[in-house]
Amino acid sequence: MNHIDGNRISSVAKYTDWVNMIEKAFLMEANKDYYMPERNHIDYDGKTMLLMPCFASKYFSTKVITLTPGNRKQDIEPLQGLVILNDSATGKPLATLDAASITAMRTAAVGSFAVRHLSPSDASRLGVIGLGIQGLHQAIFACSERNIKQLYIYDRDEATIKGFIERFQKTYPHLDIVTARNSQEICENSEIIITATNSGAPVLPDKEELIRERTIIGIGSYKKNMREFPDCLYRLAGNIYVDSLHGLKESGDLIVPVQKGLLKESDVIYADQLLKNESTLKSTRVFKSVGTSLFDLMASVLVYETLYMG
């Protein structure tokens, strides 16, 4: 059985190929061509463990990860774990893959799916709030979908900002990067805004004039007590596209506005609709990702087949 490390995962395919893979995953969801049990979400001692299986006709996968926020103090990535890829017919394990890299790449591809289908084709100014490993990948992928000329970034931690810039410039050495003083500055200057934080309170300002006519993509909030979106965003957008309707049970960015009456469950639309009809999009466009094990399966298959069957 092969082990595929993060370096090989991140370099195995073009960024646009990863986004194409996400489109295939959304079509699989529409046709129900797979079986995905609800993920097992366990909180313990300030940490989170996720067990995420998914089965399709040719392969199945199981991702086991832990999220340990305290790791940052030891310069260790918070997300640790493995994805196991198996042959569906025999159950034979085919490969293990670094879960942190699979998660970063497939989540960035989901974010860039939203960039591809929700943002103006001529958008050139991108803002990213939260500059950890996920914010980094979101920015890199988004620049492959649009001709980004200016990147506005914000994080509360100076060392994180410095690390982000150093790593981002390895891929885009000549792109203009502006460090914003706050999230308001991000909103004032960006056409596309990506939030990639674990904040318990909205990180975008609750001012309609600052987020009107923007494409806003929320990546970070994956628990009930986490929020990145302000209340006014729901009034502007009217509806929100999601990568999983399970987010209505899991993410504070969907649970809280429904409880407040700012959003109806019927306003939450599965993203496969973007592959069918884009004519009804409003000027303020919103996408919320919570992630699913289907994306882990499809990402693992992309890596495995490219390396061993290409």
Rosetta silent file (secondary structure, phi, psi, omega in degrees, C-alpha in Angstrom):
SEQUENCE: MNHIDGNRISSVAKYTDWVNMIEKAFLMEANKDYYMPERNHIDYDGKTMLLMPCFASKYFSTKVITLTPGNRKQDIEPLQGLVILNDSATGKPLATLDAASITAMRTAAVGSFAVRHLSPSDASRLGVIGLGIQGLHQAIFACSERNIKQLYIYDRDEATIKGFIERFQKTYPHLDIVTARNSQEICENSEIIITATNSGAPVLPDKEELIRERTIIGIGSYKKNMREFPDCLYRLAGNIYVDSLHGLKESGDLIVPVQKGLLKESDVIYADQLLKNESTLKSTRVFKSVGTSLFDLMASVLVYETLYMG
SCORE:     score description
SCORE:     0.000 S_00000001
   1 L     0.000  135.626 -176.621    0.000    0.000    0.000 S_00000001
   2 E   -90.023  143.915  168.919    1.344    3.424   -0.977 S_00000001
   3 E  -108.379  130.642 -177.511    1.553    6.478    1.260 S_00000001
   4 E  -111.596  115.313 -174.705    1.163    9.800   -0.558 S_00000001
   5 L   -85.970  176.283 -174.350    2.636   12.754    1.292 S_00000001
   6 H   -62.979  -37.147 -179.154    1.680   16.405    1.178 S_00000001
   7 H   -61.953  -43.347  179.877    4.310   17.459   -1.343 S_00000001
   8 H   -71.131  -35.461  178.979    3.079   15.005   -3.954 S_00000001
   9 H   -63.200  -44.813 -174.687   -0.565   15.839   -3.253 S_00000001
  10 H   -72.911  -17.617 -176.343   -0.039   19.582   -3.728 S_00000001
  11 H  -113.100    5.133 -170.839    1.881   19.178   -6.988 S_00000001
  12 L   -75.710  -25.215 -175.069    0.044   16.322   -8.666 S_00000001
  13 L  -148.237  161.879  175.909   -2.430   18.400  -10.740 S_00000001
  14 L   -68.723  153.609  179.400   -3.183   21.919  -11.926 S_00000001
  15 H   -58.811  -40.648 -179.901   -5.344   24.070   -9.681 S_00000001
  16 H   -64.723  -29.266  176.622   -8.052   24.205  -12.343 S_00000001
  17 H   -66.505  -35.918  176.838   -8.081   20.380  -12.429 S_00000001
  18 H   -64.942  -40.702  178.948   -8.923   20.358   -8.724 S_00000001
  19 H   -67.920  -38.713  174.911  -11.838   22.730   -9.344 S_00000001
  20 H   -59.495  -37.655  178.062  -13.029   20.544  -12.229 S_00000001
  21 H   -62.058  -39.671  178.589  -12.968   17.639   -9.781 S_00000001
  22 H   -65.528  -37.526  176.035  -15.272   19.545   -7.429 S_00000001
  23 H   -60.358  -41.812  176.997  -17.713   20.130  -10.279 S_00000001
  24 H   -62.027  -37.933  179.592  -17.802   16.356  -10.862 S_00000001
  25 H   -64.686  -41.078  178.198  -18.464   15.852   -7.153 S_00000001
  26 H   -64.789  -35.225  176.961  -21.452   18.211   -7.247 S_00000001
  27 H   -69.634  -35.533  174.900  -22.875   16.310  -10.219 S_00000001
  28 H   -62.443  -40.799  178.698  -22.412   13.049   -8.313 S_00000001
  29 H   -61.631  -43.045 -178.519  -24.373   14.563   -5.437 S_00000001
  30 H   -62.843  -35.331 -177.675  -27.185   15.576   -7.775 S_00000001
  31 H   -94.545   -2.256 -179.877  -27.414   12.037   -9.159 S_00000001
  32 L    56.119   45.017 -178.009  -26.835   10.351   -5.766 S_00000001
  33 L   -89.846   34.290 -179.040  -24.045    8.233   -7.231 S_00000001
  34 L  -164.730  170.453  175.092  -22.444    7.545   -3.855 S_00000001
  35 E  -127.393  124.036 -176.756  -23.209    6.754   -0.217 S_00000001
  36 L  -131.673  102.415  174.356  -21.997    9.107    2.507 S_00000001
  37 L   -64.239  156.954  175.582  -22.909    8.471    6.153 S_00000001
  38 L   -61.407  140.818 -178.904  -23.022   11.519    8.404 S_00000001
  39 L   -71.513  147.310  178.748  -19.580   12.318    9.712 S_00000001
  40 E   -88.483  115.730 -173.143  -18.804   11.482   13.301 S_00000001
  41 E  -113.479  112.114 -175.314  -17.932   14.754   15.035 S_00000001
  42 E  -120.618  123.901  174.622  -16.352   14.397   18.490 S_00000001
  43 E  -103.231  133.560  179.377  -15.276   17.296   20.714 S_00000001
  44 E  -154.909  130.413  172.239  -12.922   16.553   23.584 S_00000001
  45 L    51.269   40.607  179.361  -10.573   18.635   25.729 S_00000001
  46 L    77.800    5.130 -179.645  -10.719   21.609   23.381 S_00000001
  47 E  -115.739  167.314  177.579   -9.950   19.419   20.383 S_00000001
  48 E  -131.550  136.808  173.287  -12.120   17.974   17.614 S_00000001
  49 E  -118.887  134.706  178.222  -11.984   14.561   15.962 S_00000001
  50 E  -122.854  133.732  173.819  -13.769   13.842   12.686 S_00000001
  51 E  -118.191  117.243 -168.507  -14.404   10.436   11.120 S_00000001
  52 E  -131.835   95.456  176.295  -15.585   10.868    7.527 S_00000001
  53 E   -93.939  155.583  174.524  -16.349    7.841    5.273 S_00000001
  54 E  -156.005  137.237 -174.533  -17.703    7.917    1.713 S_00000001
  55 E  -122.111  133.629  173.817  -18.482    5.087   -0.733 S_00000001
  56 L  -132.740 -178.707 -170.926  -18.720    5.134   -4.544 S_00000001
  57 L   -65.303  -36.736 -174.331  -18.809    2.427   -7.218 S_00000001
  58 L  -102.969  -31.999 -177.035  -15.045    2.085   -7.754 S_00000001
  59 E  -136.997  159.479  162.218  -13.493    3.431   -4.562 S_00000001
  60 E  -137.611  157.715 -177.379  -14.311    4.313   -0.997 S_00000001
  61 E  -137.747  157.559  174.883  -12.399    6.467    1.452 S_00000001
  62 E  -136.932  120.986  175.625  -12.242    7.193    5.160 S_00000001
  63 E  -104.127  129.681  176.011  -10.745   10.376    6.537 S_00000001
  64 E  -121.730  115.496 -178.197   -9.722   10.461   10.185 S_00000001
  65 E  -134.438  156.904  169.086   -8.527   13.841   11.415 S_00000001
  66 E  -122.315  143.843  175.669   -7.981   15.779   14.617 S_00000001
  67 E  -116.300  112.898 -175.094   -8.155   19.568   14.933 S_00000001
  68 L  -122.454   94.184 -175.929   -5.973   20.824   17.782 S_00000001
  69 H   -56.154  -33.326 -178.586   -5.924   24.655   17.979 S_00000001
  70 H   -65.536  -13.071  179.785   -3.109   24.623   20.553 S_00000001
  71 H   -60.028  -28.930 -177.036   -0.735   23.162   17.975 S_00000001
  72 H   -59.043  -32.792  179.769   -0.081   26.662   16.626 S_00000001
  73 H   -67.142  -21.440  179.247    1.895   27.498   19.781 S_00000001
  74 H  -105.728   12.926 -179.592    4.253   24.639   18.924 S_00000001
  75 L    58.770   38.263  175.817    4.460   25.547   15.225 S_00000001
  76 L  -117.718  136.556 -179.755    2.494   22.394   14.335 S_00000001
  77 L   -60.834  135.904 -178.852   -0.445   22.495   11.918 S_00000001
  78 L   -60.676  -34.327 -177.038   -3.765   22.177   13.823 S_00000001
  79 E   -92.807  123.589  178.262   -5.157   19.594   11.375 S_00000001
  80 E  -133.083  146.556  176.166   -3.551   16.145   11.515 S_00000001
  81 E   154.846 -170.522 -177.108   -4.663   12.806   10.116 S_00000001
  82 E  -136.399  153.002  165.457   -4.927   10.390    7.212 S_00000001
  83 E  -112.155  130.225  176.063   -7.242    9.490    4.371 S_00000001
  84 E  -105.473  123.867  179.480   -7.435    5.779    3.549 S_00000001
  85 E  -105.739  128.554 -176.634   -8.439    4.958   -0.035 S_00000001
  86 E  -123.014  155.490  170.317   -9.865    1.484   -0.722 S_00000001
  87 E   -77.393  127.289 -175.620  -10.996   -0.533   -3.725 S_00000001
  88 L   -68.702  -34.407 -175.978  -14.793   -0.814   -3.503 S_00000001
  89 L   -69.121  -40.490 -173.722  -15.031   -4.272   -5.045 S_00000001
  90 L  -110.469  -17.530 -174.088  -12.564   -5.993   -2.738 S_00000001
  91 L    80.817   -0.573 -177.006  -12.111   -3.577    0.159 S_00000001
  92 L   -64.108  129.237  175.684   -8.360   -3.697   -0.448 S_00000001
  93 E   -70.234  130.892 -176.534   -6.582   -0.576    0.847 S_00000001
  94 E  -101.237  -35.028 -176.934   -4.849    1.154   -2.053 S_00000001
  95 E  -165.023  153.966  163.667   -3.191    4.151   -0.419 S_00000001
  96 E  -110.333  144.895 -177.202   -3.003    6.397    2.586 S_00000001
  97 E  -130.309  145.498  177.719   -2.855   10.121    1.939 S_00000001
  98 E   -62.351  117.291 -173.263   -1.877   13.061    4.121 S_00000001
  99 H   -69.919  -34.150 -179.755   -5.226   14.376    5.337 S_00000001
 100 H   -61.848  -41.886 -179.342   -4.069   17.947    5.954 S_00000001
 101 H   -71.711  -42.420  176.715   -3.003   18.322    2.324 S_00000001
 102 H   -59.279  -44.954 -178.874   -6.104   16.616    0.931 S_00000001
 103 H   -64.013  -44.948 -178.939   -8.300   18.867    3.082 S_00000001
 104 H   -62.697  -44.247 -176.110   -6.436   22.045    2.124 S_00000001
 105 H   -71.338  -44.666 -177.277   -6.486   21.279   -1.596 S_00000001
 106 H   -72.395  -32.694  178.063  -10.082   20.119   -1.868 S_00000001
 107 H   -70.854  -38.481  175.137  -11.404   22.955    0.311 S_00000001
 108 H   -62.999  -36.663  177.922   -9.485   25.494   -1.748 S_00000001
 109 H   -66.745  -36.416  176.068  -10.982   23.893   -4.851 S_00000001
 110 H   -64.132  -45.194  177.522  -14.476   24.288   -3.370 S_00000001
 111 H   -59.263  -40.044 -179.212  -13.776   27.958   -2.692 S_00000001
 112 H   -78.089  -20.645  167.126  -12.549   28.434   -6.237 S_00000001
 113 H   -59.399  -43.851  178.411  -15.614   26.651   -7.585 S_00000001
 114 H   -66.349  -38.962  175.672  -17.512   29.550   -6.012 S_00000001
 115 H   -59.912  -44.598 -178.138  -15.062   32.032   -7.535 S_00000001
 116 H   -62.011  -40.252 -170.504  -15.594   30.406  -10.936 S_00000001
 117 H  -104.424  -13.211 -177.008  -19.394   30.445  -10.806 S_00000001
 118 H  -115.415  -23.444 -175.576  -20.286   33.428   -8.605 S_00000001
 119 L   -92.655  153.469  176.002  -17.718   36.153   -9.214 S_00000001
 120 L   -58.386  141.794 -176.649  -17.581   38.517  -12.213 S_00000001
 121 L   -63.847  -22.964 -179.026  -15.316   37.152  -14.933 S_00000001
 122 L  -101.140   13.567  179.268  -13.292   40.380  -14.919 S_00000001
 123 L   -60.580  135.354 -176.301  -12.815   40.535  -11.124 S_00000001
 124 L  -130.776   -3.016 -177.924   -9.242   41.559  -10.319 S_00000001
 125 E  -122.806  118.496 -175.794   -9.229   42.397   -6.592 S_00000001
 126 E  -115.226  136.394  173.766   -9.286   39.594   -4.011 S_00000001
 127 E  -119.272  137.424  178.832   -9.475   39.905   -0.234 S_00000001
 128 E  -128.050  127.098  176.718   -8.650   37.122    2.230 S_00000001
 129 E  -112.478  120.636 -174.416   -9.374   37.246    5.967 S_00000001
 130 L    97.540  105.260 -167.005   -7.582   34.543    7.973 S_00000001
 131 L  -113.405   28.268  173.598   -4.144   33.664    6.637 S_00000001
 132 L   -72.805 -163.591 -175.073   -3.492   30.184    7.973 S_00000001
 133 H   -59.903  -36.264 -179.720   -2.920   27.179    5.737 S_00000001
 134 H   -72.853  -41.543  176.695   -6.482   27.300    4.415 S_00000001
 135 H   -59.775  -39.221  177.728   -6.386   31.028    3.694 S_00000001
 136 H   -60.362  -50.652 -178.572   -3.132   30.495    1.811 S_00000001
 137 H   -66.048  -37.000  177.177   -4.581   27.758   -0.397 S_00000001
 138 H   -59.542  -44.348 -178.804   -7.788   29.727   -0.972 S_00000001
 139 H   -65.383  -44.731 -178.844   -5.778   32.683   -2.252 S_00000001
 140 H   -62.125  -46.926 -179.075   -3.548   30.580   -4.506 S_00000001
 141 H   -65.576  -42.716 -177.570   -6.472   28.714   -6.056 S_00000001
 142 H   -60.665  -34.722 -179.800   -8.597   31.838   -6.521 S_00000001
 143 H   -71.940  -12.314  174.507   -5.802   33.487   -8.499 S_00000001
 144 H   -87.145  -14.217 -178.938   -5.951   30.575  -10.940 S_00000001
 145 H   -99.413  -25.946  179.391   -9.638   31.261  -11.665 S_00000001
 146 L  -133.632  154.212  179.291   -9.517   35.037  -12.078 S_00000001
 147 L   -80.413   75.782 -176.647   -6.879   37.489  -13.286 S_00000001
 148 L   -74.787  126.765 -179.641   -6.202   38.847   -9.810 S_00000001
 149 L  -107.017  -27.030  177.142   -4.018   41.943   -9.846 S_00000001
 150 E  -134.045  131.902  178.097   -4.269   42.989   -6.201 S_00000001
 151 E  -114.639  118.666  177.152   -4.542   40.743   -3.144 S_00000001
 152 E  -100.920  130.299 -175.071   -5.701   42.332    0.115 S_00000001
 153 E  -128.973  149.668  176.736   -4.966   40.296    3.240 S_00000001
 154 E  -148.763  135.370  171.921   -5.820   40.551    6.928 S_00000001
 155 L  -155.432  151.612 -178.769   -4.980   38.544   10.021 S_00000001
 156 L   -77.251  -15.584 -174.642   -4.547   39.548   13.651 S_00000001
 157 L  -104.746  120.449 -176.777   -1.204   37.764   13.945 S_00000001
 158 H   -63.007  -39.499 -179.484    1.872   39.454   12.435 S_00000001
 159 H   -65.575  -37.290  178.063    3.855   36.218   12.164 S_00000001
 160 H   -65.000  -41.051  177.621    0.989   34.567   10.283 S_00000001
 161 H   -60.460  -46.983 -179.267    0.869   37.492    7.847 S_00000001
 162 H   -61.079  -45.468  179.509    4.600   37.242    7.215 S_00000001
 163 H   -63.641  -39.231  178.000    4.443   33.475    6.674 S_00000001
 164 H   -59.881  -50.015 -177.034    1.501   33.839    4.300 S_00000001
 165 H   -60.529  -43.930 -179.278    3.300   36.392    2.135 S_00000001
 166 H   -61.390  -43.391 -177.504    6.471   34.298    1.947 S_00000001
 167 H   -75.602  -38.745 -179.946    4.587   31.166    0.893 S_00000001
 168 H   -64.065  -40.281 -176.593    2.172   32.913   -1.465 S_00000001
 169 H   -69.831  -13.161  173.095    4.978   34.657   -3.332 S_00000001
 170 H   -68.304  -28.488  178.789    6.550   31.301   -4.157 S_00000001
 171 H   -95.472  -41.283 -178.630    3.589   30.741   -6.487 S_00000001
 172 L  -126.571   76.735 -172.424    2.795   34.335   -7.502 S_00000001
 173 L   -66.987  -21.415 -173.421    6.031   36.302   -6.981 S_00000001
 174 L  -109.793    2.578 -178.381    4.913   39.448   -8.809 S_00000001
 175 L   -76.022  139.377 -177.649    1.332   39.856   -7.620 S_00000001
 176 E   -74.430  118.670  179.792    0.636   43.045   -5.638 S_00000001
 177 E  -111.377  129.254  178.861   -0.116   42.203   -1.976 S_00000001
 178 E  -119.273  122.608  176.793   -1.625   44.807    0.362 S_00000001
 179 E   -85.639  114.896 -177.887   -1.801   44.160    4.111 S_00000001
 180 L   -81.195  155.760  178.625   -5.059   45.668    5.371 S_00000001
 181 L   -82.278  -23.114 -178.168   -5.464   47.202    8.827 S_00000001
 182 L  -164.337  176.688 -177.655   -8.850   45.569    9.391 S_00000001
 183 H   -70.449  -26.174  176.990  -11.679   43.689    7.689 S_00000001
 184 H   -61.815  -40.635  178.398  -13.392   46.940    6.702 S_00000001
 185 H   -64.242  -36.642  175.933  -10.414   47.782    4.518 S_00000001
 186 H   -59.040  -48.447 -176.434  -10.678   44.343    2.936 S_00000001
 187 H   -66.867  -37.688 -178.650  -14.315   44.962    2.058 S_00000001
 188 H   -63.774  -28.286 -170.112  -13.713   48.472    0.735 S_00000001
 189 H  -112.359   -5.840 -171.285  -11.111   47.269   -1.762 S_00000001
 190 L  -112.805  142.215  172.259  -12.092   43.724   -2.792 S_00000001
 191 L   -89.502  -34.319  176.246  -14.544   42.365   -5.331 S_00000001
 192 E  -116.306  129.869 -179.595  -14.123   38.799   -4.037 S_00000001
 193 E  -124.987  125.643  177.914  -13.822   38.229   -0.271 S_00000001
 194 E  -117.024  126.500  176.102  -12.847   34.895    1.266 S_00000001
 195 E  -106.458  130.843 -176.883  -13.050   34.318    5.010 S_00000001
 196 L  -138.015   61.885 -177.371  -11.008   31.446    6.434 S_00000001
 197 L  -125.383  169.536  172.897  -11.182   31.795   10.206 S_00000001
 198 L  -110.201   35.741 -173.260  -12.537   29.884   13.198 S_00000001
 199 L   -68.225  146.187  174.920  -14.082   33.011   14.681 S_00000001
 200 L   -89.095   -7.286  178.621  -16.940   32.875   17.145 S_00000001
 201 L  -134.600  151.540 -177.843  -18.207   36.275   15.954 S_00000001
 202 L   -51.785  135.503  179.549  -18.640   37.699   12.435 S_00000001
 203 L   -96.320  -12.906  175.266  -15.357   38.863   10.923 S_00000001
 204 L   -94.330  143.996 -179.712  -17.014   41.004    8.232 S_00000001
 205 L   -66.133  143.886 -179.024  -18.453   44.400    9.238 S_00000001
 206 L   -86.381   59.050 -178.367  -22.215   44.563    9.679 S_00000001
 207 L  -133.397  113.977 -174.316  -22.533   47.412    7.177 S_00000001
 208 H   -58.226  -37.089 -175.833  -24.449   46.827    3.968 S_00000001
 209 H   -66.032  -19.516 -178.310  -22.560   49.487    2.028 S_00000001
 210 H   -89.968  -19.674 -177.534  -19.281   47.626    2.586 S_00000001
 211 H  -120.843    0.676  176.854  -20.386   44.205    1.338 S_00000001
 212 L   -64.770  140.431  176.943  -23.001   45.092   -1.271 S_00000001
 213 L    61.340   33.117  174.078  -22.191   43.797   -4.788 S_00000001
 214 L  -112.333  159.413  167.164  -19.386   41.565   -3.545 S_00000001
 215 E  -100.705  118.850 -173.152  -18.795   37.846   -3.963 S_00000001
 216 E  -119.941  127.501 -174.766  -18.339   36.494   -0.438 S_00000001
 217 E  -125.226  115.847 -179.063  -17.083   32.981    0.274 S_00000001
 218 E  -100.209  124.731 -175.416  -17.074   31.601    3.817 S_00000001
 219 L  -115.184  -30.697 -162.822  -14.742   28.704    4.517 S_00000001
 220 L   -82.212  -39.691 -169.322  -13.875   28.710    8.194 S_00000001
 221 L   -77.044  112.843 -177.779  -16.931   28.225   10.420 S_00000001
 222 L  -122.037    6.478  177.661  -17.607   24.513   10.823 S_00000001
 223 L  -125.479  164.537 -178.502  -19.212   24.473   14.302 S_00000001
 224 L   -63.301  -29.761 -176.857  -22.467   25.801   15.742 S_00000001
 225 L   -94.875   14.849  179.807  -20.630   28.425   17.804 S_00000001
 226 L  -112.787  138.092  176.967  -18.605   29.785   14.863 S_00000001
 227 L  -144.416  141.028  173.246  -19.633   32.683   12.606 S_00000001
 228 L  -120.062  -23.701 -174.879  -17.909   34.694    9.906 S_00000001
 229 L   -94.650  138.169  174.121  -20.891   36.410    8.225 S_00000001
 230 L   -81.325  163.702 -177.508  -22.687   39.511    9.633 S_00000001
 231 H   -60.291  -38.410 -174.831  -26.478   39.756    9.831 S_00000001
 232 H   -65.206  -21.456 -178.448  -26.767   42.310    7.033 S_00000001
 233 H   -63.215  -36.071 -176.989  -25.250   39.888    4.534 S_00000001
 234 H   -69.838  -34.141  177.379  -28.348   37.684    4.590 S_00000001
 235 H   -68.581  -36.848 -179.594  -30.616   40.623    3.790 S_00000001
 236 H   -72.107  -43.282 -172.248  -28.433   41.602    0.846 S_00000001
 237 H   -79.331  -39.358 -177.394  -27.954   38.141   -0.614 S_00000001
 238 L    82.090  -45.822  175.213  -31.416   36.677   -0.188 S_00000001
 239 L  -140.967  164.153 -177.860  -30.038   33.184   -0.640 S_00000001
 240 E  -132.468  132.029  174.618  -26.798   31.337    0.043 S_00000001
 241 E   -88.164  140.036 -176.858  -25.158   28.591   -2.001 S_00000001
 242 E  -132.930  157.409  175.557  -23.633   25.744   -0.002 S_00000001
 243 L   -92.123   -5.739  176.348  -21.515   22.680   -0.648 S_00000001
 244 L  -160.576  128.618  176.701  -23.568   20.632    1.812 S_00000001
 245 L   -69.564  -12.625  175.956  -27.059   21.064    3.223 S_00000001
 246 L   -62.991  -20.424  178.020  -25.691   19.440    6.365 S_00000001
 247 H   -59.124  -22.768  176.848  -24.345   22.892    7.187 S_00000001
 248 H   -64.726  -19.258  177.642  -27.854   23.784    8.360 S_00000001
 249 H  -103.308  -12.902 -166.250  -27.162   21.523   11.353 S_00000001
 250 H  -118.387  -37.603 -171.121  -23.490   22.263   11.793 S_00000001
 251 L  -103.211  131.637  176.862  -22.387   25.819   10.966 S_00000001
 252 H   -60.427  -25.574  178.840  -23.278   28.926   12.947 S_00000001
 253 H   -69.966  -11.726  174.677  -23.261   30.900    9.696 S_00000001
 254 H  -115.096  -38.123 -177.520  -26.420   29.022    8.704 S_00000001
 255 H   -65.810  -49.549 -174.355  -27.947   27.995   12.039 S_00000001
 256 H   -64.172  -47.998  179.683  -27.969   31.448   13.667 S_00000001
 257 H   -64.257  -30.634  175.122  -29.552   33.422   10.790 S_00000001
 258 H   -66.293  -43.061  179.047  -32.285   30.782   10.440 S_00000001
 259 H   -64.072  -34.450 -179.244  -32.999   31.073   14.171 S_00000001
 260 H   -81.308  -10.030 -176.840  -33.096   34.871   13.905 S_00000001
 261 L    81.528   12.906  177.780  -35.425   34.786   10.898 S_00000001
 262 L   -81.395  -18.540 -174.472  -32.820   36.394    8.643 S_00000001
 263 L  -146.319  137.358  173.024  -32.688   33.301    6.436 S_00000001
 264 L   -98.632  150.828  178.728  -35.129   30.536    5.570 S_00000001
 265 H   -58.236  -30.865  179.244  -33.951   26.998    5.042 S_00000001
 266 H   -71.094  -13.533  176.816  -35.420   27.226    1.543 S_00000001
 267 H   -83.659   -7.786  179.554  -32.982   30.100    0.866 S_00000001
 268 E   -93.614  116.569 -168.693  -30.056   27.697    1.278 S_00000001
 269 E  -117.017  130.196  178.751  -29.310   26.266   -2.171 S_00000001
 270 E   -68.643  139.756 -167.974  -27.092   23.316   -3.021 S_00000001
 271 H   -67.279  -13.106  178.000  -24.256   24.399   -5.305 S_00000001
 272 H   -62.138  -21.471  178.506  -25.048   21.976   -8.134 S_00000001
 273 H   -63.788  -25.632  178.803  -27.651   24.556   -9.210 S_00000001
 274 H   -69.660  -19.361  177.336  -24.780   26.810  -10.287 S_00000001
 275 H   -85.378   -7.794 -176.446  -23.905   24.230  -12.934 S_00000001
 276 L  -106.856  -40.285 -172.969  -27.431   24.438  -14.370 S_00000001
 277 L  -159.010  117.937  179.063  -28.449   28.089  -14.376 S_00000001
 278 L  -107.993    7.199 -172.837  -26.591   31.248  -13.394 S_00000001
 279 L   -74.434  -18.192 -176.111  -29.129   33.766  -14.735 S_00000001
 280 L   -97.602   10.448 -178.180  -30.865   34.361  -11.368 S_00000001
 281 L   -65.848  141.069  177.668  -27.759   35.418   -9.451 S_00000001
 282 L   -91.375  172.747 -176.213  -28.047   38.592   -7.402 S_00000001
 283 L   -69.762  -32.050  173.821  -25.458   41.364   -7.184 S_00000001
 284 L  -100.889  115.872 -170.329  -24.340   40.212   -3.715 S_00000001
 285 E  -118.419  131.211 -171.159  -23.371   36.566   -4.051 S_00000001
 286 E  -129.899  137.213  176.817  -22.624   34.295   -1.114 S_00000001
 287 E  -131.218  134.124  177.535  -21.193   30.797   -0.800 S_00000001
 288 E  -122.091  125.157  178.229  -20.758   28.840    2.427 S_00000001
 289 L  -108.681  135.210  168.801  -18.588   25.733    2.624 S_00000001
 290 L  -119.745  -13.430  177.043  -18.628   23.158    5.406 S_00000001
 291 L    81.281  150.682  176.307  -17.002   20.359    3.396 S_00000001
 292 L  -143.220  162.018  179.611  -18.004   16.732    2.943 S_00000001
 293 H   -70.972  -16.784  173.434  -16.262   13.385    2.743 S_00000001
 294 H   -60.745  -39.755  178.318  -17.339   13.141   -0.905 S_00000001
 295 H   -65.635  -36.836  176.981  -14.741   15.817   -1.645 S_00000001
 296 H   -63.882  -42.466  178.690  -12.100   13.813    0.245 S_00000001
 297 H   -62.541  -50.025 -177.658  -12.949   10.732   -1.801 S_00000001
 298 H   -64.311  -38.283  177.931  -12.840   12.575   -5.126 S_00000001
 299 H   -65.934  -41.840  179.532   -9.614   14.359   -4.199 S_00000001
 300 H   -64.862  -38.933  177.893   -7.961   11.100   -3.154 S_00000001
 301 H   -66.239  -42.711  177.465   -9.028    9.443   -6.397 S_00000001
 302 H   -55.976  -47.928 -178.844   -7.662   12.374   -8.417 S_00000001
 303 H   -66.137  -49.334 -176.262   -4.284   12.056   -6.690 S_00000001
 304 H   -61.436  -49.109 -176.513   -4.158    8.248   -6.774 S_00000001
 305 H   -69.219  -33.558  177.469   -5.168    7.840  -10.417 S_00000001
 306 H   -66.514  -40.397 -177.223   -2.851   10.620  -11.578 S_00000001
 307 H   -77.993  -38.755 -169.036    0.130    9.093   -9.806 S_00000001
 308 H  -116.020  -11.946 -177.984   -0.473    5.391  -10.395 S_00000001
 309 L  -128.034    3.577 -178.236   -2.905    5.041  -13.302 S_00000001
 310 L   -80.764    0.000    0.000   -2.106    8.036  -15.504 S_00000001
